[in-house]
Amino acid sequence: MDVNTGDLGFPIWLRLNHFVNLFCIFFLMRSGLQILADHPKLYWNDHCRPGSEWVKFGKKKMPANRLFTSMDEAEDVSPVFAIPGGHHNLGAGRNWHLLIVTLWVLNGLSYVGLLFASGQWRRLIPTSWSIVPEAWHSALTFASLHTPPPSSFHPYDPLQQLVYCAVVFILGPFMIMTGLAQSPALIARYPWYLRLFGGRQGARSLHFIGLMLMVGYVLTHLVMVIMVHFPRDVDRMFTMFSPPGSSPAVASVVAAAALIFVIVCHVAATLYTRRRQRGFQSGATTIVEPIVRLLFGRLWSYQDYDSSAVTAEHHVNGYPPENADYRRVAANGFRDWRLRVTGLAERPLELSLDDLKRMPKHAHTAMHNCIQGWTGIARWGGVRVQDLLHICRPTPQAKWIVFHAFVQEEYAPEHYYEAFRLEEMSDPQTILAYEMNDQPLPFRHGAPCRLRLETKVGYKMVKYVQRIELVASLDQVGFGHGGYREDHQFYDKVASI
């Protein structure tokens, strides 16, 4: 039986939800474009072999006769289209995306909750199969460049109702689900989740396709609002800002002012982020990091891919060190290399590579998730970090563990370093790896040893490890934000998505 929806109206909460959604969607699109620009390729396979992408954005061609890293593949993007725009502003783009997606999800949950609590669900959810032929008839009417009569809109015509229902109850959740698949912590704990999308890169590609559908929907929606019964629809949507019974002209002015407000917010946010990246990082991560820790911070990795899944051409990020200290220890197979564990430890350590190899070995096959978007699967072997901590015995004052690398020329005169809470080292798959695919760790992948923490994105997994330090506070580490990327490129320090 069909249900009368003619008296539903446009409650104030409905209008507010629509406005917040509009506000969020454009921020998500622009920040998503900034993220995509750092690895502007999409794949249907998790190996990300060069040339296997199904779509590529940008004109860069990587050299075939020398080593290149994924940082070299990043493209510039205009701040007109992306936030904050520019080159390698991935940290700020991520912070905007994570910040706004939180507001977008909360807004969506309140919208759906109020739909069912108030009976407004009838405006979206069809109550009769007759809507299908009616929607088809409506589509033919629009295709013939005619407009259905006003009596067809109660409050939406059948085609509108089906599209809105699909966007709210299918496309929105789909974007959330594919977005969650970008969390190395979630997919390390629940590897089956990736199979729903054909792998991590499948989820990334589907997320992009969902974005394109959302862009198409928003553009079509705005065009239809303007072209179909414009004064009446605008009056209905924006009378909450004006006195009851206001004229369509007043409602149109209010609508224009609301859109101008959104545009001004985007311009102001872009300018502020580009000029005050540290200030934006501090403000955004104050909100984002507790949420990410709550959702993903206690997940351990349960990965162990089959050997047949190992990536033949694993991507690289970060060039090997070329300085004299590294060349000297590398020249004799790292026999003179010593790993120092210092700081707030009852028993500071100095271990050779052979010392590490005499300790209990752990090996697992896992997916590497680069923050730029590419993935690769490899088997890593080494010593559990928790075993090292058991030997050196951190003092009660020790709260953070910091991994320091040899100086790499791309970071000089600084060196690369990343910090973690001590409890994050409890995962049995968190290791100092000295083997990759059952062979000594290659130079390009971090020899003599590198950190593997499978619930984090790649920039946290320090390569070319030279020493480990136990500290009481992040104030003792670099600029105090949690690592090299956080200090110099404004990333977040949790890095679980």
Backbone hydrogen bonds, N-H to C=O, Kabsch-Sander energy under -0.5 kcal/mol:
donor,donor_aa,acceptor,acceptor_aa,energy
8,L,5,T,-1.2
15,R,11,P,-1.7
16,L,12,I,-2.5
17,N,13,W,-2.5
18,H,14,L,-2.1
19,F,15,R,-2.3
20,V,16,L,-2.8
21,N,17,N,-2.5
22,L,18,H,-2.4
23,F,19,F,-2.4
24,C,20,V,-2.6
25,I,21,N,-2.9
26,F,22,L,-1.4
27,F,23,F,-1.0
28,L,24,C,-2.7
29,M,25,I,-2.4
30,R,26,F,-2.2
31,S,27,F,-2.7
32,G,28,L,-2.3
33,L,29,M,-1.9
34,Q,30,R,-1.6
35,I,31,S,-2.0
36,L,32,G,-2.5
37,A,33,L,-1.9
38,D,34,Q,-0.5
38,D,35,I,-1.2
39,H,36,L,-1.4
41,K,39,H,-2.5
42,L,55,V,-2.2
48,C,45,N,-0.7
52,S,49,R,-2.7
54,W,42,L,-2.5
55,V,42,L,-1.2
57,F,40,P,-2.9
70,S,316,V,-2.1
72,D,69,T,-1.4
73,E,70,S,-0.9
74,A,71,M,-0.9
75,E,37,A,-2.8
77,V,86,G,-1.0
81,F,78,S,-1.4
82,A,78,S,-2.4
83,I,30,R,-0.9
86,G,77,V,-3.5
93,G,89,N,-2.1
94,R,90,L,-2.8
95,N,91,G,-2.2
96,W,92,A,-2.4
97,H,93,G,-2.3
98,L,94,R,-3.0
99,L,95,N,-2.1
100,I,96,W,-2.7
101,V,97,H,-2.4
102,T,98,L,-1.1
103,L,99,L,-1.2
104,W,100,I,-2.9
105,V,101,V,-2.6
106,L,102,T,-2.1
107,N,103,L,-2.6
108,G,104,W,-2.4
109,L,105,V,-2.7
110,S,106,L,-2.2
111,Y,107,N,-2.2
112,V,108,G,-2.6
113,G,109,L,-2.5
114,L,110,S,-2.4
115,L,111,Y,-2.0
116,F,112,V,-1.8
117,A,113,G,-2.2
118,S,114,L,-2.0
119,G,115,L,-0.7
120,Q,114,L,-0.5
120,Q,115,L,-0.8
121,W,115,L,-1.6
122,R,119,G,-1.3
123,R,120,Q,-2.1
124,L,121,W,-1.6
125,I,121,W,-2.9
131,I,128,S,-1.5
132,V,129,W,-1.6
134,E,130,S,-1.7
135,A,131,I,-2.6
136,W,132,V,-2.1
137,H,133,P,-2.3
138,S,134,E,-2.1
139,A,135,A,-2.5
140,L,136,W,-2.1
141,T,137,H,-1.9
142,F,138,S,-2.4
143,A,139,A,-2.6
144,S,140,L,-1.5
145,L,142,F,-2.0
146,H,141,T,-2.1
152,S,149,P,-2.3
153,F,150,P,-1.5
154,H,152,S,-1.0
154,H,156,Y,-1.4
161,Q,157,D,-2.4
162,L,158,P,-2.2
163,V,159,L,-2.3
164,Y,160,Q,-3.2
165,C,161,Q,-2.4
166,A,162,L,-2.2
167,V,163,V,-2.4
168,V,164,Y,-2.5
169,F,165,C,-2.6
170,I,166,A,-1.8
171,L,166,A,-2.8
172,G,167,V,-2.3
174,F,170,I,-2.1
175,M,171,L,-2.3
176,I,172,G,-1.8
177,M,173,P,-2.8
178,T,174,F,-2.5
179,G,175,M,-1.8
180,L,176,I,-2.4
181,A,177,M,-1.1
182,Q,179,G,-1.7
183,S,180,L,-2.0
185,A,496,S,-1.2
187,I,183,S,-2.3
188,A,184,P,-1.5
189,R,185,A,-1.8
190,Y,186,L,-2.6
193,Y,190,Y,-2.1
194,L,191,P,-0.9
195,R,191,P,-0.6
195,R,192,W,-0.7
196,L,192,W,-0.6
196,L,193,Y,-1.1
197,F,194,L,-1.8
198,G,195,R,-0.6
199,G,194,L,-2.6
203,A,199,G,-2.2
204,R,200,R,-2.2
205,S,201,Q,-2.7
206,L,202,G,-2.6
207,H,203,A,-2.3
208,F,204,R,-1.8
209,I,205,S,-2.4
210,G,206,L,-2.7
211,L,207,H,-2.0
212,M,208,F,-2.3
213,L,209,I,-2.2
214,M,210,G,-2.3
215,V,211,L,-2.9
216,G,212,M,-2.6
217,Y,213,L,-2.5
218,V,214,M,-2.8
219,L,215,V,-2.6
220,T,216,G,-2.3
221,H,217,Y,-3.0
222,L,218,V,-2.6
223,V,219,L,-2.4
224,M,220,T,-2.6
225,V,221,H,-2.3
226,I,222,L,-1.9
227,M,223,V,-2.5
228,V,224,M,-2.8
229,H,227,M,-0.7
233,D,229,H,-2.5
234,V,230,F,-2.5
235,D,231,P,-2.2
236,R,232,R,-2.2
237,M,233,D,-2.2
238,F,234,V,-2.2
239,T,235,D,-1.1
241,F,238,F,-1.8
242,S,239,T,-1.2
246,S,243,P,-1.5
251,A,247,S,-2.2
252,S,248,P,-2.5
253,V,249,A,-2.0
254,V,250,V,-2.4
255,A,251,A,-2.5
256,A,252,S,-2.6
257,A,253,V,-2.4
258,A,254,V,-2.3
259,L,255,A,-2.2
260,I,256,A,-2.5
261,F,257,A,-2.2
262,V,258,A,-1.8
263,I,259,L,-2.3
264,V,260,I,-2.9
265,C,261,F,-2.3
266,H,262,V,-2.0
267,V,263,I,-2.4
268,A,264,V,-2.9
269,A,265,C,-2.7
270,T,266,H,-2.3
271,L,267,V,-2.5
272,Y,268,A,-2.7
273,T,269,A,-2.4
274,R,270,T,-2.3
275,R,271,L,-2.0
276,R,272,Y,-2.9
280,F,276,R,-2.5
281,Q,277,Q,-2.9
282,S,278,R,-2.4
283,G,279,G,-2.1
284,A,280,F,-3.1
285,T,281,Q,-2.6
286,T,282,S,-1.1
287,I,283,G,-0.7
287,I,284,A,-1.0
288,V,284,A,-2.9
289,E,285,T,-1.8
291,I,287,I,-0.9
292,V,288,V,-2.4
293,R,289,E,-2.6
294,L,290,P,-2.1
295,L,291,I,-2.3
296,F,292,V,-2.9
297,G,292,V,-0.6
297,G,293,R,-1.8
299,L,296,F,-1.5
302,Y,188,A,-3.0
305,Y,365,T,-2.3
309,A,306,D,-2.1
310,V,307,S,-1.3
311,T,377,I,-3.0
314,H,312,A,-0.6
323,N,407,V,-0.5
327,R,323,N,-2.4
328,R,324,A,-2.3
329,V,325,D,-1.7
330,A,326,Y,-2.4
331,A,327,R,-1.7
332,N,328,R,-0.6
333,G,330,A,-1.7
334,F,329,V,-2.2
335,R,332,N,-0.9
337,W,334,F,-0.7
339,L,351,L,-3.6
340,R,338,R,-0.7
340,R,466,Q,-1.1
341,V,349,L,-2.4
342,T,340,R,-0.6
342,T,468,I,-2.8
344,L,470,L,-2.3
345,A,343,G,-2.4
346,E,392,C,-0.5
346,E,393,R,-3.0
347,R,392,C,-2.4
349,L,341,V,-1.8
351,L,339,L,-2.7
353,L,337,W,-0.5
356,L,352,S,-1.9
357,K,353,L,-2.0
358,R,354,D,-1.4
359,M,355,D,-0.6
359,M,356,L,-1.1
362,H,382,G,-3.2
364,H,380,W,-2.1
366,A,364,H,-0.6
366,A,378,A,-2.2
368,H,376,G,-3.8
370,C,368,H,-0.7
370,C,374,W,-2.2
373,G,370,C,-1.4
376,G,368,H,-1.2
378,A,366,A,-2.1
380,W,364,H,-3.0
380,W,378,A,-0.6
381,G,435,E,-1.7
382,G,362,H,-2.5
383,V,432,L,-1.8
385,V,430,T,-2.1
387,D,384,R,-0.6
388,L,384,R,-1.3
389,L,385,V,-2.4
390,H,386,Q,-1.9
391,I,387,D,-1.4
392,C,388,L,-2.5
393,R,389,L,-2.1
395,T,344,L,-2.2
398,A,395,T,-1.6
399,K,471,V,-2.3
400,W,471,V,-2.6
401,I,420,F,-2.7
402,V,469,E,-3.1
403,F,418,E,-2.5
404,H,402,V,-0.5
404,H,467,R,-2.8
405,A,416,Y,-2.6
406,F,464,Y,-2.1
411,Y,408,Q,-2.1
412,A,408,Q,-0.9
414,E,411,Y,-1.5
416,Y,406,F,-0.6
418,E,403,F,-1.5
419,A,482,G,-2.3
420,F,401,I,-2.1
422,L,399,K,-2.1
424,E,421,R,-1.6
425,M,422,L,-1.9
426,S,423,E,-1.4
427,D,424,E,-0.5
430,T,427,D,-2.2
431,I,429,Q,-0.8
431,I,452,R,-1.8
432,L,383,V,-2.9
433,A,431,I,-0.8
433,A,450,R,-3.0
434,Y,381,G,-2.1
435,E,381,G,-1.9
436,M,439,Q,-2.8
437,N,379,R,-3.9
439,Q,436,M,-1.0
441,L,434,Y,-2.2
445,H,442,P,-0.8
446,G,443,F,-1.8
447,A,442,P,-1.5
449,C,446,G,-0.7
450,R,433,A,-1.9
451,L,462,V,-2.9
452,R,431,I,-2.8
456,K,453,L,-2.0
457,V,495,A,-2.0
458,G,369,N,-2.5
460,K,457,V,-1.8
461,M,458,G,-1.9
462,V,460,K,-1.4
464,Y,446,G,-1.2
465,V,449,C,-2.2
466,Q,404,H,-3.2
467,R,404,H,-1.6
468,I,340,R,-3.2
469,E,402,V,-2.6
470,L,342,T,-2.0
471,V,400,W,-2.3
471,V,469,E,-0.5
476,Q,473,S,-1.4
477,V,474,L,-2.3
478,G,476,Q,-0.5
480,G,477,V,-2.5
484,Y,417,Y,-3.1
487,D,483,G,-2.5
488,H,484,Y,-2.9
489,Q,485,R,-2.2
490,F,486,E,-0.5
491,Y,485,R,-1.2
